[in-house]
Amino acid sequence: MNHVRSIRCHMQYMWRCVYTWRLANPQPFQPHVTSQRYSTCLRPRATRARHVLPSSSSLNRSITGSTDFHMLERLKNDAKLCKEKILSSDCIIISDDQYVVKDKPDKRKPDELLRVPYGDVGGKGTITRSVLLDVDPEGKALFAVDLSGNSQVDDLPPHKLLPPRPALFTLRPPDSTVATTALSLLSWQRGNVYCGRCANPMIYHSSGRSAKCTTCKTSLFPRYNPVVIMILTCGDRVLLGRSKRFPGRMFSALAGFIDVGEDIETAVVREINEEVGISVSREAVRYVTSQFWGGYIRGFSPELMVGCEVALSNCTPPTPTEEIEEATWFSVDEIRDALARSKDFPHKPELLYVPPPFASAHQLLKRWVSRWCPTHS
């Protein structure tokens, strides 16, 4: 009897090992190839779209690349400690919803945020808003301060003001996420001066990451607006849409806000049906990656872009609705060429273009193309 129990325990252990290995090594996703005459690339590599982590420096990670998360959390919660750290920290400057960047002599180099000691601007007691952004491994904090309408801007080292939209193209990658995060958090503070329940003033934590009502004690924290962005694939073809506000032949992935009560899959299914009239199943939705987005069109309200891929067995003709002006299936060769010229400006009206590298749609398409063209990067 003991011998049988030993064998049973051994078999259960082996099955647990196999199950754990299968979770860590899922079966490769093989797209259905509808036609090979459209593509000169190699066959797709054995990769699967689900649970793929971003590799681009512009995607999710700590906003400066290396963060002391333990100290960052302590400063968010301990107001006294944050006040002690603040004057010995560095800061970046926001003025009138624009970034203060270094005035560089070589215009060909990327723009760089101007960083100054917090004591040089905060020690004068004229800052109305500031927010904690990051803490480096040495324990030095980085803040963002709002000097809108403040004469201190004129006293800063040589600098210039850079609007957020052009900054997406000209800021160096390490500074891009820092600047966007700062602008989003400072905009959140400006929009929440008074309590939404009793209309009394809010008092902000020293870190600027939370606020509490002076009367009803309601707490307030910054929040994301979740958005799904997805590409529909069918073998070596992908469906993209074009909004009315897009220039020329600019096409992008479909996207939309996740509604209250929806999960990611439900939102993807609904948005695809609303925008191009194609019905897909929840089981066909695969998560790929996520990205922070600054919400430039909606008053710098931060958004979490949840990137997905939906694989179809046939290229169903799209039926664009009011939200989409045009939707078309494109071959992998067309997308590969569009990715290569995504940084070109101005656009040539006769050529296909996709969003630039900092956009989620670009990263989704780049990953899809790399499965068909292993040499593509």
DOZA-423900 format. One record per residue (C-alpha): residue number from 1; residue in one letter; x, y, z. Coordinates in steps of 0.05 Angstrom, whole numbers, padded with zeros to 5 digits, always signed. Layout:
<pts>
pt n->NUM&res->A&px->X&py->Y&pz->Z
...
</pts>
This chain:
<pts>
pt n->1&res->M&px->+00000&py->+00000&pz->+00000
pt n->2&res->N&px->+00057&py->+00047&pz->+00017
pt n->3&res->H&px->+00089&py->+00029&pz->-00049
pt n->4&res->V&px->+00026&py->+00050&pz->-00087
pt n->5&res->R&px->+00021&py->+00115&pz->-00048
pt n->6&res->S&px->+00094&py->+00130&pz->-00064
pt n->7&res->I&px->+00082&py->+00119&pz->-00139
pt n->8&res->R&px->+00019&py->+00163&pz->-00136
pt n->9&res->C&px->+00057&py->+00220&pz->-00101
pt n->10&res->H&px->+00113&py->+00214&pz->-00152
pt n->11&res->M&px->+00064&py->+00218&pz->-00210
pt n->12&res->Q&px->+00030&py->+00279&pz->-00180
pt n->13&res->Y&px->+00098&py->+00312&pz->-00172
pt n->14&res->M&px->+00115&py->+00297&pz->-00245
pt n->15&res->W&px->+00049&py->+00326&pz->-00269
pt n->16&res->R&px->+00061&py->+00390&pz->-00229
pt n->17&res->C&px->+00129&py->+00397&pz->-00261
pt n->18&res->V&px->+00100&py->+00388&pz->-00330
pt n->19&res->Y&px->+00044&py->+00438&pz->-00316
pt n->20&res->T&px->+00093&py->+00490&pz->-00289
pt n->21&res->W&px->+00138&py->+00481&pz->-00351
pt n->22&res->R&px->+00078&py->+00489&pz->-00398
pt n->23&res->L&px->+00059&py->+00554&pz->-00363
pt n->24&res->A&px->+00130&py->+00581&pz->-00371
pt n->25&res->N&px->+00136&py->+00555&pz->-00443
pt n->26&res->P&px->+00069&py->+00564&pz->-00478
pt n->27&res->Q&px->+00059&py->+00532&pz->-00547
pt n->28&res->P&px->+00079&py->+00580&pz->-00603
pt n->29&res->F&px->+00025&py->+00619&pz->-00638
pt n->30&res->Q&px->+00025&py->+00602&pz->-00712
pt n->31&res->P&px->-00013&py->+00652&pz->-00756
pt n->32&res->H&px->-00056&py->+00623&pz->-00811
pt n->33&res->V&px->-00021&py->+00638&pz->-00877
pt n->34&res->T&px->-00071&py->+00661&pz->-00928
pt n->35&res->S&px->-00024&py->+00678&pz->-00984
pt n->36&res->Q&px->+00051&py->+00677&pz->-00994
pt n->37&res->R&px->+00052&py->+00717&pz->-01059
pt n->38&res->Y&px->+00044&py->+00783&pz->-01021
pt n->39&res->S&px->+00107&py->+00774&pz->-00979
pt n->40&res->T&px->+00181&py->+00767&pz->-00994
pt n->41&res->C&px->+00196&py->+00756&pz->-00920
pt n->42&res->L&px->+00212&py->+00691&pz->-00886
pt n->43&res->R&px->+00158&py->+00649&pz->-00852
pt n->44&res->P&px->+00136&py->+00674&pz->-00784
pt n->45&res->R&px->+00180&py->+00656&pz->-00725
pt n->46&res->A&px->+00152&py->+00613&pz->-00670
pt n->47&res->T&px->+00130&py->+00668&pz->-00623
pt n->48&res->R&px->+00065&py->+00682&pz->-00587
pt n->49&res->A&px->+00034&py->+00749&pz->-00576
pt n->50&res->R&px->+00011&py->+00735&pz->-00505
pt n->51&res->H&px->+00049&py->+00763&pz->-00445
pt n->52&res->V&px->+00105&py->+00794&pz->-00486
pt n->53&res->L&px->+00143&py->+00847&pz->-00447
pt n->54&res->P&px->+00163&py->+00912&pz->-00481
pt n->55&res->S&px->+00236&py->+00920&pz->-00500
pt n->56&res->S&px->+00235&py->+00992&pz->-00524
pt n->57&res->S&px->+00263&py->+01044&pz->-00477
pt n->58&res->S&px->+00202&py->+01086&pz->-00492
pt n->59&res->L&px->+00154&py->+01035&pz->-00463
pt n->60&res->N&px->+00138&py->+01016&pz->-00391
pt n->61&res->R&px->+00192&py->+01017&pz->-00339
pt n->62&res->S&px->+00215&py->+01064&pz->-00284
pt n->63&res->I&px->+00211&py->+01133&pz->-00313
pt n->64&res->T&px->+00286&py->+01147&pz->-00307
pt n->65&res->G&px->+00312&py->+01077&pz->-00319
pt n->66&res->S&px->+00337&py->+01062&pz->-00248
pt n->67&res->T&px->+00293&py->+01074&pz->-00187
pt n->68&res->D&px->+00298&py->+01062&pz->-00113
pt n->69&res->F&px->+00226&py->+01038&pz->-00108
pt n->70&res->H&px->+00229&py->+01029&pz->-00032
pt n->71&res->M&px->+00250&py->+01101&pz->-00019
pt n->72&res->L&px->+00201&py->+01127&pz->-00072
pt n->73&res->E&px->+00144&py->+01093&pz->-00035
pt n->74&res->R&px->+00168&py->+01120&pz->+00032
pt n->75&res->L&px->+00170&py->+01191&pz->+00006
pt n->76&res->K&px->+00100&py->+01184&pz->-00022
pt n->77&res->N&px->+00073&py->+01165&pz->+00047
pt n->78&res->D&px->+00119&py->+01201&pz->+00097
pt n->79&res->A&px->+00107&py->+01276&pz->+00091
pt n->80&res->K&px->+00161&py->+01294&pz->+00142
pt n->81&res->L&px->+00215&py->+01253&pz->+00107
pt n->82&res->C&px->+00194&py->+01282&pz->+00040
pt n->83&res->K&px->+00202&py->+01353&pz->+00066
pt n->84&res->E&px->+00272&py->+01336&pz->+00091
pt n->85&res->K&px->+00292&py->+01307&pz->+00023
pt n->86&res->I&px->+00260&py->+01359&pz->-00021
pt n->87&res->L&px->+00311&py->+01416&pz->-00015
pt n->88&res->S&px->+00370&py->+01369&pz->-00030
pt n->89&res->S&px->+00336&py->+01341&pz->-00092
pt n->90&res->D&px->+00337&py->+01361&pz->-00165
pt n->91&res->C&px->+00278&py->+01385&pz->-00205
pt n->92&res->I&px->+00253&py->+01395&pz->-00275
pt n->93&res->I&px->+00211&py->+01456&pz->-00294
pt n->94&res->I&px->+00143&py->+01462&pz->-00326
pt n->95&res->S&px->+00119&py->+01531&pz->-00347
pt n->96&res->D&px->+00052&py->+01545&pz->-00381
pt n->97&res->D&px->+00044&py->+01471&pz->-00400
pt n->98&res->Q&px->+00112&py->+01471&pz->-00434
pt n->99&res->Y&px->+00177&py->+01437&pz->-00416
pt n->100&res->V&px->+00238&py->+01478&pz->-00398
pt n->101&res->V&px->+00296&py->+01447&pz->-00437
pt n->102&res->K&px->+00369&py->+01465&pz->-00446
pt n->103&res->D&px->+00385&py->+01515&pz->-00500
pt n->104&res->K&px->+00434&py->+01472&pz->-00539
pt n->105&res->P&px->+00481&py->+01502&pz->-00591
pt n->106&res->D&px->+00477&py->+01440&pz->-00636
pt n->107&res->K&px->+00405&py->+01438&pz->-00662
pt n->108&res->R&px->+00415&py->+01368&pz->-00690
pt n->109&res->K&px->+00421&py->+01336&pz->-00621
pt n->110&res->P&px->+00359&py->+01314&pz->-00582
pt n->111&res->D&px->+00330&py->+01363&pz->-00532
pt n->112&res->E&px->+00346&py->+01352&pz->-00459
pt n->113&res->L&px->+00306&py->+01373&pz->-00398
pt n->114&res->L&px->+00338&py->+01427&pz->-00355
pt n->115&res->R&px->+00352&py->+01400&pz->-00285
pt n->116&res->V&px->+00368&py->+01448&pz->-00229
pt n->117&res->P&px->+00374&py->+01439&pz->-00153
pt n->118&res->Y&px->+00306&py->+01445&pz->-00120
pt n->119&res->G&px->+00334&py->+01495&pz->-00070
pt n->120&res->D&px->+00349&py->+01544&pz->-00126
pt n->121&res->V&px->+00275&py->+01551&pz->-00142
pt n->122&res->G&px->+00237&py->+01520&pz->-00084
pt n->123&res->G&px->+00278&py->+01555&pz->-00030
pt n->124&res->K&px->+00247&py->+01622&pz->-00050
pt n->125&res->G&px->+00178&py->+01598&pz->-00029
pt n->126&res->T&px->+00143&py->+01618&pz->-00093
pt n->127&res->I&px->+00126&py->+01549&pz->-00120
pt n->128&res->T&px->+00052&py->+01534&pz->-00120
pt n->129&res->R&px->+00055&py->+01462&pz->-00145
pt n->130&res->S&px->+00108&py->+01408&pz->-00144
pt n->131&res->V&px->+00107&py->+01333&pz->-00151
pt n->132&res->L&px->+00155&py->+01276&pz->-00135
pt n->133&res->L&px->+00176&py->+01238&pz->-00197
pt n->134&res->D&px->+00232&py->+01190&pz->-00180
pt n->135&res->V&px->+00287&py->+01170&pz->-00131
pt n->136&res->D&px->+00354&py->+01145&pz->-00159
pt n->137&res->P&px->+00393&py->+01087&pz->-00127
pt n->138&res->E&px->+00435&py->+01137&pz->-00088
pt n->139&res->G&px->+00372&py->+01164&pz->-00055
pt n->140&res->K&px->+00369&py->+01230&pz->-00091
pt n->141&res->A&px->+00298&py->+01251&pz->-00109
pt n->142&res->L&px->+00274&py->+01283&pz->-00173
pt n->143&res->F&px->+00215&py->+01331&pz->-00171
pt n->144&res->A&px->+00176&py->+01371&pz->-00222
pt n->145&res->V&px->+00156&py->+01443&pz->-00205
pt n->146&res->D&px->+00105&py->+01487&pz->-00239
pt n->147&res->L&px->+00131&py->+01558&pz->-00252
pt n->148&res->S&px->+00074&py->+01580&pz->-00296
pt n->149&res->G&px->+00069&py->+01656&pz->-00293
pt n->150&res->N&px->+00130&py->+01659&pz->-00247
pt n->151&res->S&px->+00187&py->+01707&pz->-00261
pt n->152&res->Q&px->+00237&py->+01655&pz->-00235
pt n->153&res->V&px->+00236&py->+01624&pz->-00304
pt n->154&res->D&px->+00276&py->+01684&pz->-00330
pt n->155&res->D&px->+00330&py->+01671&pz->-00278
pt n->156&res->L&px->+00343&py->+01599&pz->-00299
pt n->157&res->P&px->+00406&py->+01578&pz->-00338
pt n->158&res->P&px->+00402&py->+01584&pz->-00415
pt n->159&res->H&px->+00338&py->+01549&pz->-00435
pt n->160&res->K&px->+00278&py->+01548&pz->-00481
pt n->161&res->L&px->+00206&py->+01526&pz->-00475
pt n->162&res->L&px->+00185&py->+01464&pz->-00512
pt n->163&res->P&px->+00111&py->+01446&pz->-00524
pt n->164&res->P&px->+00091&py->+01374&pz->-00507
pt n->165&res->R&px->+00072&py->+01351&pz->-00578
pt n->166&res->P&px->+00138&py->+01370&pz->-00612
pt n->167&res->A&px->+00175&py->+01343&pz->-00551
pt n->168&res->L&px->+00151&py->+01273&pz->-00570
pt n->169&res->F&px->+00197&py->+01278&pz->-00631
pt n->170&res->T&px->+00255&py->+01319&pz->-00604
pt n->171&res->L&px->+00265&py->+01299&pz->-00530
pt n->172&res->R&px->+00316&py->+01246&pz->-00516
pt n->173&res->P&px->+00282&py->+01180&pz->-00496
pt n->174&res->P&px->+00302&py->+01181&pz->-00421
pt n->175&res->D&px->+00270&py->+01250&pz->-00413
pt n->176&res->S&px->+00207&py->+01237&pz->-00453
pt n->177&res->T&px->+00171&py->+01195&pz->-00401
pt n->178&res->V&px->+00196&py->+01239&pz->-00344
pt n->179&res->A&px->+00168&py->+01301&pz->-00377
pt n->180&res->T&px->+00101&py->+01270&pz->-00395
pt n->181&res->T&px->+00092&py->+01242&pz->-00324
pt n->182&res->A&px->+00108&py->+01310&pz->-00294
pt n->183&res->L&px->+00059&py->+01347&pz->-00338
pt n->184&res->S&px->+00004&py->+01296&pz->-00325
pt n->185&res->L&px->+00012&py->+01299&pz->-00249
pt n->186&res->L&px->+00016&py->+01375&pz->-00247
pt n->187&res->S&px->-00046&py->+01380&pz->-00291
pt n->188&res->W&px->-00081&py->+01332&pz->-00243
pt n->189&res->Q&px->-00064&py->+01379&pz->-00185
pt n->190&res->R&px->-00091&py->+01440&pz->-00222
pt n->191&res->G&px->-00156&py->+01404&pz->-00236
pt n->192&res->N&px->-00167&py->+01383&pz->-00164
pt n->193&res->V&px->-00159&py->+01446&pz->-00122
pt n->194&res->Y&px->-00226&py->+01435&pz->-00088
pt n->195&res->C&px->-00260&py->+01374&pz->-00060
pt n->196&res->G&px->-00309&py->+01341&pz->-00108
pt n->197&res->R&px->-00356&py->+01323&pz->-00050
pt n->198&res->C&px->-00360&py->+01385&pz->-00006
pt n->199&res->A&px->-00324&py->+01438&pz->-00050
pt n->200&res->N&px->-00274&py->+01456&pz->+00005
pt n->201&res->P&px->-00199&py->+01464&pz->-00009
pt n->202&res->M&px->-00154&py->+01403&pz->-00016
pt n->203&res->I&px->-00087&py->+01399&pz->+00020
pt n->204&res->Y&px->-00033&py->+01363&pz->-00019
pt n->205&res->H&px->+00019&py->+01315&pz->+00009
pt n->206&res->S&px->+00091&py->+01340&pz->+00006
pt n->207&res->S&px->+00104&py->+01291&pz->-00051
pt n->208&res->G&px->+00046&py->+01319&pz->-00091
pt n->209&res->R&px->+00021&py->+01248&pz->-00103
pt n->210&res->S&px->-00041&py->+01251&pz->-00060
pt n->211&res->A&px->-00089&py->+01302&pz->-00030
pt n->212&res->K&px->-00139&py->+01305&pz->+00028
pt n->213&res->C&px->-00199&py->+01350&pz->+00038
pt n->214&res->T&px->-00193&py->+01398&pz->+00096
pt n->215&res->T&px->-00265&py->+01386&pz->+00117
pt n->216&res->C&px->-00292&py->+01317&pz->+00098
pt n->217&res->K&px->-00223&py->+01284&pz->+00097
pt n->218&res->T&px->-00235&py->+01253&pz->+00028
pt n->219&res->S&px->-00169&py->+01226&pz->-00001
pt n->220&res->L&px->-00151&py->+01235&pz->-00074
pt n->221&res->F&px->-00099&py->+01200&pz->-00116
pt n->222&res->P&px->-00078&py->+01206&pz->-00189
pt n->223&res->R&px->-00113&py->+01158&pz->-00235
pt n->224&res->Y&px->-00105&py->+01128&pz->-00304
pt n->225&res->N&px->-00155&py->+01125&pz->-00360
pt n->226&res->P&px->-00148&py->+01054&pz->-00389
pt n->227&res->V&px->-00149&py->+01048&pz->-00465
pt n->228&res->V&px->-00146&py->+00987&pz->-00509
pt n->229&res->I&px->-00108&py->+00991&pz->-00575
pt n->230&res->M&px->-00108&py->+00931&pz->-00621
pt n->231&res->I&px->-00088&py->+00905&pz->-00689
pt n->232&res->L&px->-00127&py->+00852&pz->-00727
pt n->233&res->T&px->-00084&py->+00801&pz->-00763
pt n->234&res->C&px->-00099&py->+00748&pz->-00813
pt n->235&res->G&px->-00037&py->+00710&pz->-00833
pt n->236&res->D&px->+00010&py->+00759&pz->-00868
pt n->237&res->R&px->-00042&py->+00815&pz->-00869
pt n->238&res->V&px->-00063&py->+00866&pz->-00816
pt n->239&res->L&px->-00123&py->+00912&pz->-00811
pt n->240&res->L&px->-00111&py->+00985&pz->-00796
pt n->241&res->G&px->-00158&py->+01045&pz->-00794
pt n->242&res->R&px->-00152&py->+01119&pz->-00811
pt n->243&res->S&px->-00184&py->+01173&pz->-00770
pt n->244&res->K&px->-00211&py->+01237&pz->-00802
pt n->245&res->R&px->-00158&py->+01278&pz->-00765
pt n->246&res->F&px->-00100&py->+01237&pz->-00794
pt n->247&res->P&px->-00058&py->+01270&pz->-00848
pt n->248&res->G&px->-00052&py->+01239&pz->-00918
pt n->249&res->R&px->-00048&py->+01163&pz->-00918
pt n->250&res->M&px->-00033&py->+01155&pz->-00844
pt n->251&res->F&px->-00063&py->+01090&pz->-00816
pt n->252&res->S&px->-00060&py->+01065&pz->-00745
pt n->253&res->A&px->-00086&py->+01011&pz->-00698
pt n->254&res->L&px->-00158&py->+01013&pz->-00673
pt n->255&res->A&px->-00167&py->+01041&pz->-00603
pt n->256&res->G&px->-00218&py->+01062&pz->-00551
pt n->257&res->F&px->-00229&py->+01073&pz->-00477
pt n->258&res->I&px->-00247&py->+01014&pz->-00432
pt n->259&res->D&px->-00317&py->+01027&pz->-00407
pt n->260&res->V&px->-00339&py->+01018&pz->-00334
pt n->261&res->G&px->-00354&py->+00945&pz->-00321
pt n->262&res->E&px->-00312&py->+00919&pz->-00380
pt n->263&res->D&px->-00250&py->+00877&pz->-00379
pt n->264&res->I&px->-00196&py->+00882&pz->-00433
pt n->265&res->E&px->-00225&py->+00828&pz->-00477
pt n->266&res->T&px->-00295&py->+00856&pz->-00476
pt n->267&res->A&px->-00270&py->+00926&pz->-00493
pt n->268&res->V&px->-00230&py->+00900&pz->-00552
pt n->269&res->V&px->-00289&py->+00860&pz->-00579
pt n->270&res->R&px->-00336&py->+00921&pz->-00572
pt n->271&res->E&px->-00288&py->+00972&pz->-00603
pt n->272&res->I&px->-00273&py->+00928&pz->-00664
pt n->273&res->N&px->-00347&py->+00918&pz->-00676
pt n->274&res->E&px->-00362&py->+00993&pz->-00667
pt n->275&res->E&px->-00305&py->+01018&pz->-00711
pt n->276&res->V&px->-00301&py->+00968&pz->-00768
pt n->277&res->G&px->-00363&py->+00924&pz->-00760
pt n->278&res->I&px->-00325&py->+00859&pz->-00751
pt n->279&res->S&px->-00347&py->+00809&pz->-00698
pt n->280&res->V&px->-00291&py->+00773&pz->-00660
pt n->281&res->S&px->-00291&py->+00726&pz->-00600
pt n->282&res->R&px->-00260&py->+00740&pz->-00533
pt n->283&res->E&px->-00216&py->+00679&pz->-00541
pt n->284&res->A&px->-00182&py->+00711&pz->-00602
pt n->285&res->V&px->-00157&py->+00770&pz->-00561
pt n->286&res->R&px->-00084&py->+00766&pz->-00540
pt n->287&res->Y&px->-00049&py->+00817&pz->-00494
pt n->288&res->V&px->+00017&py->+00841&pz->-00522
pt n->289&res->T&px->+00043&py->+00901&pz->-00484
pt n->290&res->S&px->+00024&py->+00965&pz->-00447
pt n->291&res->Q&px->+00048&py->+01037&pz->-00449
pt n->292&res->F&px->+00039&py->+01102&pz->-00411
pt n->293&res->W&px->+00010&py->+01158&pz->-00453
pt n->294&res->G&px->+00003&py->+01231&pz->-00434
pt n->295&res->G&px->-00067&py->+01245&pz->-00461
pt n->296&res->Y&px->-00044&py->+01305&pz->-00502
pt n->297&res->I&px->-00111&py->+01314&pz->-00536
pt n->298&res->R&px->-00151&py->+01310&pz->-00471
pt n->299&res->G&px->-00119&py->+01360&pz->-00425
pt n->300&res->F&px->-00058&py->+01317&pz->-00407
pt n->301&res->S&px->-00101&py->+01265&pz->-00373
pt n->302&res->P&px->-00056&py->+01203&pz->-00367
pt n->303&res->E&px->-00077&py->+01140&pz->-00404
pt n->304&res->L&px->-00054&py->+01068&pz->-00399
pt n->305&res->M&px->-00051&py->+01040&pz->-00469
pt n->306&res->V&px->-00064&py->+00964&pz->-00467
pt n->307&res->G&px->-00038&py->+00935&pz->-00532
pt n->308&res->C&px->-00072&py->+00872&pz->-00560
pt n->309&res->E&px->-00072&py->+00829&pz->-00622
pt n->310&res->V&px->-00133&py->+00793&pz->-00651
pt n->311&res->A&px->-00118&py->+00737&pz->-00699
pt n->312&res->L&px->-00173&py->+00720&pz->-00750
pt n->313&res->S&px->-00179&py->+00660&pz->-00796
pt n->314&res->N&px->-00202&py->+00701&pz->-00855
pt n->315&res->C&px->-00195&py->+00773&pz->-00878
pt n->316&res->T&px->-00265&py->+00798&pz->-00865
pt n->317&res->P&px->-00280&py->+00861&pz->-00905
pt n->318&res->P&px->-00285&py->+00920&pz->-00856
pt n->319&res->T&px->-00345&py->+00967&pz->-00853
pt n->320&res->P&px->-00320&py->+01033&pz->-00826
pt n->321&res->T&px->-00368&py->+01072&pz->-00782
pt n->322&res->E&px->-00371&py->+01146&pz->-00763
pt n->323&res->E&px->-00309&py->+01138&pz->-00719
pt n->324&res->I&px->-00265&py->+01111&pz->-00775
pt n->325&res->E&px->-00259&py->+01144&pz->-00843
pt n->326&res->E&px->-00225&py->+01084&pz->-00877
pt n->327&res->A&px->-00202&py->+01014&pz->-00857
pt n->328&res->T&px->-00159&py->+00969&pz->-00900
pt n->329&res->W&px->-00121&py->+00903&pz->-00897
pt n->330&res->F&px->-00047&py->+00913&pz->-00911
pt n->331&res->S&px->+00007&py->+00862&pz->-00927
pt n->332&res->V&px->+00068&py->+00852&pz->-00884
pt n->333&res->D&px->+00112&py->+00883&pz->-00938
pt n->334&res->E&px->+00071&py->+00946&pz->-00938
pt n->335&res->I&px->+00075&py->+00953&pz->-00863
pt n->336&res->R&px->+00149&py->+00938&pz->-00862
pt n->337&res->D&px->+00162&py->+00995&pz->-00911
pt n->338&res->A&px->+00115&py->+01041&pz->-00872
pt n->339&res->L&px->+00152&py->+01027&pz->-00808
pt n->340&res->A&px->+00218&py->+01044&pz->-00841
pt n->341&res->R&px->+00194&py->+01114&pz->-00862
pt n->342&res->S&px->+00153&py->+01128&pz->-00799
pt n->343&res->K&px->+00203&py->+01182&pz->-00778
pt n->344&res->D&px->+00203&py->+01217&pz->-00845
pt n->345&res->F&px->+00174&py->+01287&pz->-00849
pt n->346&res->P&px->+00139&py->+01317&pz->-00886
pt n->347&res->H&px->+00096&py->+01259&pz->-00909
pt n->348&res->K&px->+00089&py->+01243&pz->-00983
pt n->349&res->P&px->+00014&py->+01238&pz->-00998
pt n->350&res->E&px->+00020&py->+01177&pz->-01042
pt n->351&res->L&px->+00056&py->+01134&pz->-00990
pt n->352&res->L&px->+00029&py->+01094&pz->-00931
pt n->353&res->Y&px->+00050&py->+01118&pz->-00862
pt n->354&res->V&px->+00041&py->+01090&pz->-00792
pt n->355&res->P&px->+00052&py->+01125&pz->-00724
pt n->356&res->P&px->+00124&py->+01140&pz->-00702
pt n->357&res->P&px->+00164&py->+01095&pz->-00656
pt n->358&res->F&px->+00141&py->+01126&pz->-00590
pt n->359&res->A&px->+00068&py->+01105&pz->-00604
pt n->360&res->S&px->+00037&py->+01039&pz->-00581
pt n->361&res->A&px->+00011&py->+01025&pz->-00652
pt n->362&res->H&px->+00082&py->+01028&pz->-00679
pt n->363&res->Q&px->+00107&py->+00978&pz->-00627
pt n->364&res->L&px->+00049&py->+00930&pz->-00641
pt n->365&res->L&px->+00062&py->+00931&pz->-00715
pt n->366&res->K&px->+00137&py->+00924&pz->-00705
pt n->367&res->R&px->+00128&py->+00861&pz->-00664
pt n->368&res->W&px->+00080&py->+00832&pz->-00715
pt n->369&res->V&px->+00126&py->+00846&pz->-00774
pt n->370&res->S&px->+00186&py->+00816&pz->-00736
pt n->371&res->R&px->+00150&py->+00749&pz->-00734
pt n->372&res->W&px->+00149&py->+00748&pz->-00810
pt n->373&res->C&px->+00215&py->+00784&pz->-00822
pt n->374&res->P&px->+00265&py->+00761&pz->-00769
pt n->375&res->T&px->+00317&py->+00810&pz->-00795
pt n->376&res->H&px->+00269&py->+00870&pz->-00784
pt n->377&res->S&px->+00286&py->+00913&pz->-00723
</pts>
